[in-house]
Amino acid sequence: MGLFELIWTVIIGVVIGFVARFVLPGKDPMGLIMTAILGIAGSFVGTFLGRMLFGRSSYSAGFIMSVIGAVILLLLYRMIAKRSA
């Protein structure tokens, strides 16, 4: 992953965190910074999933794959937060 792809993933990720929270409404015990981190991590998960599914090493997650990755992470976060509560 080149520098431009990394920067693009981070920029998309910040927006994606907020979109994932909108897609999965409900009370989440995380603040805005954690939401942004969730989106950035979701972009990386989306990139990983895209590379696994499409078999291209140069694949970089777009909007939809980033949302899917962030939603997956948000669901996992909710499961973990529910267990520890």
C-alpha positions in Angstrom: 0.0 0.0 0.0 1.5 3.3 -1.1 1.5 6.6 0.8 -1.4 8.0 -1.4 -3.5 4.9 -0.7 -2.8 5.1 3.0 -3.8 8.8 3.2 -6.9 8.1 1.1 -7.9 5.2 3.4 -7.5 7.4 6.5 -9.6 10.3 5.0 -12.4 7.9 3.9 -12.2 6.2 7.3 -13.0 9.3 9.3 -16.2 9.8 7.3 -17.0 6.1 7.3 -17.0 5.9 11.1 -19.9 8.3 11.2 -21.7 6.6 8.4 -21.4 3.2 10.2 -22.9 4.7 13.4 -25.7 6.1 11.2 -26.3 2.7 9.5 -26.4 0.8 12.9 -28.4 3.1 15.1 -28.4 2.5 18.8 -26.6 3.6 21.9 -22.9 3.0 21.5 -20.6 3.6 24.5 -18.0 5.4 22.3 -17.2 9.0 21.6 -16.4 10.8 18.5 -12.7 10.0 18.5 -13.4 6.2 18.8 -16.0 6.6 16.0 -13.3 8.1 13.7 -10.9 5.3 14.7 -13.6 2.7 14.0 -14.0 4.2 10.5 -10.3 4.2 9.8 -10.0 0.6 11.0 -13.1 -0.2 8.9 -11.3 1.1 5.8 -8.4 -1.2 6.5 -10.7 -4.1 7.1 -12.6 -3.2 3.8 -9.3 -3.1 2.0 -8.3 -6.5 3.4 -11.7 -8.0 2.5 -11.5 -6.6 -1.0 -8.1 -8.0 -1.6 -9.2 -11.4 -0.3 -12.4 -11.4 -2.5 -11.1 -9.8 -5.7 -7.5 -11.1 -5.5 -5.8 -7.8 -6.5 -2.9 -6.7 -4.3 -3.5 -3.1 -5.5 -7.1 -3.0 -4.3 -7.9 -0.1 -2.0 -11.3 0.0 -0.2 -13.8 2.4 -1.6 -16.8 3.8 0.2 -19.0 0.7 0.2 -16.3 -1.7 1.3 -15.2 0.7 4.0 -18.7 0.9 5.4 -19.0 -2.9 5.4 -15.7 -3.1 7.3 -16.7 -0.5 9.8 -20.1 -2.1 10.3 -18.4 -5.4 11.0 -16.1 -3.8 13.5 -19.0 -1.9 15.1 -20.9 -5.1 15.6 -17.8 -6.8 17.1 -17.3 -3.8 19.4 -20.9 -4.0 20.6 -20.6 -7.7 21.3 -17.4 -7.1 23.3 -18.8 -4.1 25.2 -22.0 -6.0 26.0 -19.9 -8.9 27.5 -17.8 -6.7 29.7 -20.8 -4.7 31.0 
